[in-house]
Amino acid sequence: MGNYVLKCPACGQVTEDPHAAMCPVCREKSLLQTVYEKKQIDVTEDPGVFMFRDWLPVRSQIPTRACPVVFRSENFAKELGLKDVLFGFTGYYPERNAFAVSGTFEELSALTVLAGLQDARGSSSSVMKPLVVASAGNAGRAFAELSELGLPVVIIVPETALPAVRVTNSGKNVRLITVKGDYADAAAVAERFSSAAGAVPEGGGRNVAHRDGAGTVFLRGTLTAGRIPDIYIQAAGSGAGCIAAREAALRLIGDGRFGDRLPEIHAVQNEPFTPLKSAWENDHETVLPEDMNDAENMIRMTYAQALTDRLPFYAQSGGFRDSLRECGGKVHSVTEKEAKIAMSLWQFYENCDLDPAAAAALAALIKGIEDGSIDPEKKIFLNLTGGGYDPIKEDFSLRYIRPEASVLPDYDFNDDPEGLLKWKNTAG
């Protein structure tokens, strides 16, 4: 690309291949990180999230109004007795100039990933291999929303996430598969589909474009405050968002204008499914089966389905465990009731609904202030990762994507009884 290289945090291997998914030495044991040529960031006048293009691994732009917004909710902060708290919000909240019509910060990642694919495609043939996205719902919705750009997208989600996949446009380039299982099952089907179809796997948190797009929330929060926050709070499923925040913080320290200390990372999970919390508090080197006892039932009972990842980026070099070790902090957990109470408070003070994962993060802030695990005297930045679903329904006509097939987790692409591989070279 010219403006960055990829570096392995474990062995230091550097590659200029912008499409590398893993270190050729360490393989899946590490998460590659972007090292940008430009060490001091300048916010540009490019549209939406591309205002942070100095630290995004792309050359292309996509017309968009979606970007993270950061603001102080003075009355809410006063209610909690907080002296210095900023809220980052990525969703649909026109009163706060938030226009991500998918309602989720996954739209930031989707925009960055798709811009990178435009870079790679260049002037090649209009017959394109599809992008394959595995999702618990939010990422799938974000990529579906952007499918009007012309790239065919195959989205694979658990059956329970079907109501989450809707668009404000025609969705003409989307193919949707549902899986009779959870997110990890959908991810496994997506991996096998990509291999069988010769398609392009999006990669989720392993994709540097995905993480750096998500990391723009932390960039905007820091640039708004003028310095790196003392405490950063975010809901965590795979842990990729927290990893992205730490990577953004390291770049900001290297910039030299925003402080020299990493923030405490306070990750949040939703009870009863809390594998990151269990693994972290028990000092496990990886997430063990005992951290996910009765996972199927626990996932089914979890309010914030976006946080139900059985295969988080925990043990990899540069992953969630390393991020918390380097930054300090903790993993909180909240109940569905606590998340819904937090949601009600936010709607009272801000007149805007929240995604369940964002409500869980807000609940952790409230709970942390009450039990003393979060210091109200410190500079706090809370990343609210989605919301605004009610005004989206008011302002847009929504189209729900009809699944073309519902498959079992062990679906055999060699036999392919549903004919799913027919999509491998077509754009709708």
C-alpha positions in Angstrom: 0.0 0.0 0.0 2.9 2.3 0.7 1.7 3.9 3.9 2.2 1.0 6.2 3.7 -2.4 6.8 2.4 -5.4 8.9 4.5 -6.5 11.8 4.2 -9.6 14.0 4.2 -8.7 17.7 5.7 -12.1 18.6 8.7 -12.5 16.4 9.0 -9.0 14.8 8.6 -10.4 11.2 7.7 -7.5 8.9 5.7 -8.0 5.6 4.7 -5.4 3.0 2.0 -7.8 1.7 -1.2 -5.7 2.6 -3.3 -8.9 2.4 -1.4 -11.1 4.8 -3.7 -12.6 7.3 -1.1 -14.0 9.6 2.7 -14.1 10.3 4.4 -16.7 8.1 6.5 -17.7 11.1 4.0 -17.6 14.1 0.9 -18.4 12.0 -2.3 -18.3 14.0 -0.4 -17.7 17.3 -0.2 -13.9 16.7 -2.2 -11.0 15.4 -0.4 -8.9 12.8 -0.3 -5.2 13.5 -0.2 -2.2 11.2 2.9 0.1 11.5 2.1 3.3 9.7 4.7 5.4 8.0 3.1 8.6 9.3 3.7 8.8 13.1 1.6 11.9 13.8 -2.0 11.7 12.8 -3.8 14.6 11.0 -7.6 14.5 10.8 -8.5 15.1 7.2 -11.6 16.4 5.4 -12.3 13.0 3.9 -15.9 11.6 4.4 -16.9 9.8 7.6 -14.4 7.4 9.1 -11.9 8.2 6.4 -11.1 11.4 8.2 -8.6 9.1 10.0 -7.1 7.8 6.8 -3.5 8.5 8.0 -4.0 5.4 10.3 -6.2 3.3 8.1 -4.7 0.6 5.8 -6.4 1.9 2.7 -6.1 4.3 -0.2 -9.7 4.3 -1.5 -12.6 6.2 0.0 -16.2 5.2 0.2 -18.9 8.0 0.3 -20.3 7.8 3.9 -21.4 9.8 6.8 -20.7 7.1 9.3 -18.0 7.9 11.8 -17.7 7.7 15.6 -19.1 10.7 17.5 -17.9 11.7 20.9 -19.8 13.8 23.4 -20.4 14.6 27.1 -23.8 13.7 28.5 -23.7 16.2 31.3 -26.9 15.2 33.0 -26.0 11.5 32.8 -22.6 12.2 34.2 -24.0 14.2 37.0 -26.4 11.4 37.9 -23.4 9.0 38.3 -21.2 11.6 40.1 -18.6 11.5 37.3 -16.3 14.5 36.8 -14.8 13.7 33.4 -16.5 11.1 31.2 -16.8 11.1 27.4 -19.1 8.8 25.5 -18.2 7.5 22.1 -21.2 6.4 20.0 -21.4 4.8 16.6 -25.0 4.2 15.4 -27.9 6.3 14.3 -28.4 9.4 16.4 -28.9 12.5 14.2 -29.2 14.8 17.1 -25.6 14.0 17.9 -24.5 13.8 14.2 -24.2 10.1 14.3 -25.3 8.5 10.9 -24.2 4.9 10.9 -27.5 3.5 9.5 -26.6 0.0 10.4 -26.7 1.1 14.0 -23.4 -0.4 14.9 -19.7 0.4 15.1 -19.1 -2.6 12.9 -20.0 -0.2 10.0 -16.6 1.5 10.6 -14.8 -1.8 10.2 -16.9 -2.7 7.2 -16.1 0.6 5.4 -12.4 0.1 6.0 -12.4 -3.5 4.9 -14.4 -2.7 1.7 -12.1 0.3 0.9 -9.1 -2.1 1.2 -10.8 -4.5 -1.2 -11.4 -1.7 -3.7 -7.7 -1.0 -3.5 -6.9 -4.6 -4.2 -9.5 -5.0 -7.0 -8.3 -1.9 -8.9 -9.5 -2.1 -12.5 -10.0 -5.9 -12.6 -13.0 -7.6 -14.1 -16.5 -6.9 -12.8 -16.9 -10.7 -12.1 -15.7 -10.8 -8.5 -15.2 -13.4 -5.9 -17.6 -12.7 -3.0 -16.6 -11.5 0.4 -17.6 -13.9 3.1 -18.6 -12.5 6.5 -19.3 -14.5 9.6 -21.3 -12.6 12.1 -23.4 -12.8 15.3 -25.6 -10.2 13.6 -24.1 -6.7 13.8 -21.2 -7.1 11.4 -23.5 -8.9 9.0 -25.9 -6.0 9.0 -23.1 -3.5 8.5 -21.7 -5.4 5.4 -25.2 -5.9 4.1 -25.9 -2.2 4.4 -22.8 -1.5 2.3 -23.5 -4.1 -0.4 -24.8 -1.5 -2.7 -21.2 -0.7 -3.5 -21.3 -3.6 -5.9 -19.2 -6.3 -4.1 -21.0 -9.5 -3.7 -21.2 -10.4 0.0 -22.1 -13.8 1.5 -23.2 -13.3 5.1 -23.3 -16.3 7.5 -25.1 -15.9 10.8 -26.7 -18.1 13.5 -30.4 -18.6 12.9 -31.2 -16.5 16.0 -29.5 -13.5 14.4 -31.8 -13.5 11.3 -33.9 -10.5 12.6 -30.7 -8.5 12.9 -29.8 -8.6 9.2 -31.7 -5.8 7.5 -30.9 -2.9 5.2 -32.1 0.5 4.2 -31.4 -0.3 0.5 -32.1 -3.2 -1.9 -29.5 -5.5 -0.5 -29.2 -6.9 -4.1 -25.6 -8.1 -3.7 -26.2 -10.0 -0.5 -26.6 -13.7 0.0 -27.5 -14.8 3.5 -27.0 -18.3 5.0 -28.2 -19.1 8.5 -26.7 -21.8 10.7 -28.5 -23.9 13.3 -26.0 -23.0 16.0 -24.1 -20.1 17.5 -21.6 -17.6 16.2 -18.6 -20.1 16.4 -20.7 -22.5 14.2 -21.4 -19.7 11.7 -17.7 -18.9 11.6 -16.7 -22.5 10.9 -19.3 -22.7 8.1 -18.0 -19.4 6.7 -14.4 -20.7 6.7 -15.4 -23.8 4.8 -17.5 -21.9 2.3 -14.5 -19.5 1.6 -12.2 -22.4 1.0 -14.7 -24.4 -1.2 -15.8 -21.3 -3.2 -12.4 -19.7 -3.5 -14.0 -16.7 -1.9 -12.5 -13.9 0.2 -12.9 -14.4 4.0 -13.4 -11.1 5.7 -11.4 -12.3 8.7 -13.0 -10.4 11.5 -10.7 -9.4 14.3 -7.7 -11.0 12.5 -8.1 -8.5 9.7 -6.0 -5.4 10.4 -8.5 -3.3 8.4 -11.3 -4.5 10.6 -9.4 -3.7 13.8 -8.1 -0.3 12.7 -11.5 0.7 11.5 -12.9 -0.1 15.0 -9.9 1.7 16.6 -11.1 5.0 15.1 -13.5 5.3 18.0 -10.6 5.4 20.4 -8.8 7.9 18.1 -11.7 10.2 18.1 -12.2 10.0 21.9 -8.5 10.9 22.5 -8.5 13.7 20.0 -11.6 15.2 21.5 -10.3 15.0 25.0 -6.8 16.1 24.1 -5.1 13.2 25.7 -5.4 9.4 26.2 -8.1 8.6 28.7 -7.2 6.9 32.0 -9.9 4.3 31.6 -11.4 2.8 28.5 -14.6 0.8 28.7 -16.1 -1.4 26.0 -18.2 -4.6 25.7 -16.2 -7.6 24.5 -17.1 -10.7 22.6 -14.1 -11.7 20.5 -12.1 -9.0 22.3 -11.1 -7.5 19.0 -12.5 -4.0 19.9 -10.4 -3.8 23.1 -7.3 -5.0 21.1 -8.0 -2.3 18.5 -8.2 0.3 21.3 -4.8 -0.7 22.7 -3.2 -0.6 19.3 -4.6 2.8 18.7 -3.3 4.0 22.1 0.2 2.8 21.2 0.1 4.8 18.0 -1.1 7.9 19.9 1.8 7.5 22.4 4.1 7.3 19.4 2.5 10.5 18.1 3.9 12.3 21.2 1.1 14.8 21.6 -1.5 12.8 23.7 0.4 11.4 26.7 2.7 8.5 27.3 0.5 6.1 29.3 -1.8 3.4 28.1 -5.4 3.4 29.4 -6.8 0.9 31.7 -9.0 -1.4 29.6 -12.3 -2.4 31.2 -13.9 -5.0 29.1 -17.5 -6.0 29.7 -19.3 -9.3 29.2 -23.0 -10.2 29.6 -23.9 -12.9 32.1 -24.3 -15.8 32.0 -21.8 -16.3 29.1 -18.5 -14.8 30.3 -15.5 -16.8 29.0 -13.2 -13.8 28.8 -13.9 -12.9 32.4 -13.4 -16.5 33.6 -10.2 -17.0 31.7 -8.7 -13.6 32.7 -9.6 -13.9 36.4 -8.3 -17.5 36.6 -5.1 -16.5 34.8 -5.6 -19.1 32.1 -3.2 -18.9 29.2 -6.1 -19.7 26.8 -9.9 -19.9 27.1 -10.6 -23.4 28.5 -13.7 -25.5 28.3 -14.2 -24.8 32.0 -14.5 -21.1 31.1 -17.6 -22.0 29.0 -19.4 -24.6 31.0 -22.7 -25.5 29.3 -22.0 -23.0 26.5 -25.0 -23.8 24.4 -27.5 -23.0 27.1 -25.5 -20.0 28.4 -25.4 -18.4 25.0 -29.1 -19.0 24.5 -29.7 -17.1 27.8 -27.5 -14.2 27.0 -29.2 -10.8 26.2 -26.3 -9.3 24.2 -25.9 -12.0 21.6 -23.1 -10.0 19.9 -20.9 -10.9 22.9 -21.3 -14.7 22.6 -18.1 -15.7 20.9 -16.7 -19.1 21.9 -13.4 -18.5 20.0 -12.2 -15.1 21.2 -8.8 -13.6 20.3 -7.6 -14.3 23.8 -4.3 -16.2 23.7 -2.7 -14.9 20.5 0.4 -12.7 20.8 -1.0 -9.2 20.6 -4.5 -10.5 21.6 -6.9 -9.8 24.5 -4.8 -11.3 27.2 -1.7 -9.4 26.2 -3.8 -6.2 25.9 -5.0 -6.4 29.5 -1.6 -7.4 30.8 0.0 -4.4 29.2 -2.8 -1.9 29.9 -4.1 -3.1 33.2 -7.8 -3.1 33.9 -10.3 -5.9 34.4 -13.2 -7.8 32.8 -16.6 -6.9 34.2 -19.8 -8.8 33.9 -23.4 -7.5 34.1 -26.8 -9.2 34.1 -29.6 -8.6 31.5 -31.5 -6.7 34.1 -28.6 -4.4 34.8 -28.1 -3.8 31.1 -31.8 -3.0 30.6 -31.8 -0.6 33.6 -28.8 1.2 32.0 -30.6 1.3 28.7 -33.6 3.0 30.4 -31.4 5.6 32.0 -29.7 6.4 28.7 -33.0 6.8 27.0 -34.2 9.1 29.7 -31.2 11.4 29.5 -30.3 11.0 25.8 -33.6 10.0 24.1 -31.8 7.3 22.2 -31.9 3.5 22.4 -28.7 1.4 22.7 -27.6 -2.0 21.3 -27.7 -4.6 24.0 -23.8 -4.8 24.0 -23.6 -1.0 24.5 -26.2 -1.2 27.2 -24.0 -3.8 29.0 -21.0 -1.6 28.8 -23.0 1.3 30.2 -24.2 -1.0 33.0 -20.7 -1.9 33.8 -19.8 1.8 34.2 -22.7 2.3 36.6 -21.9 -0.9 38.5 -18.2 0.0 38.6 -18.8 3.4 40.1 -21.0 1.8 42.8 -18.6 -1.0 43.8 -15.5 1.1 43.5 -13.8 -0.9 40.7 -13.9 2.2 38.5 -12.5 5.5 39.8 -15.0 8.4 39.1 -12.2 10.9 39.5 -10.3 9.6 36.5 -10.8 10.6 32.8 -13.1 7.9 31.4 -14.0 7.0 27.9 -16.9 4.7 27.3 -17.4 3.2 23.8 -21.1 2.7 23.1 -20.8 0.3 20.2 -24.3 0.7 18.7 -27.8 2.0 18.9 -30.4 4.2 17.4 -32.6 1.4 16.1 -35.8 3.2 16.9 -35.0 6.3 14.9 -33.7 4.1 12.0 -37.1 2.5 11.8 -38.7 5.9 11.8 -36.5 7.4 9.1 -36.0 4.5 6.8 -38.0 1.7 5.1 -36.2 -1.5 6.2 -35.8 -4.6 4.1 -35.0 -7.8 5.9 -32.7 -10.2 4.0 -34.3 -13.5 3.3 -31.9 -16.4 3.9 -31.3 -18.6 0.9 -30.5 -21.6 3.0 -30.4 -22.7 6.7 -27.7 -25.3 7.3 -26.3 -27.5 10.1 -22.8 -26.6 11.5 -21.3 -29.6 9.7 -22.7 -28.7 6.2 -20.8 -30.6 3.5 -19.7 -28.3 0.7 -18.4 -31.3 -1.2 -21.9 -32.5 -1.7 -23.4 -29.0 -1.4 -27.1 -30.1 -1.5 -28.3 -26.4 -1.2 -26.2 -25.3 -4.2 -24.5 -22.6 -2.2 -21.3 -22.6 -4.2 -23.2 -21.3 -7.2 -22.5 -17.8 -5.8 -18.8 -18.0 -6.0 -18.3 -15.9 -9.1 -21.4 -13.8 -9.3 -22.5 -10.4 -7.9 -26.2 -11.1 -7.4 
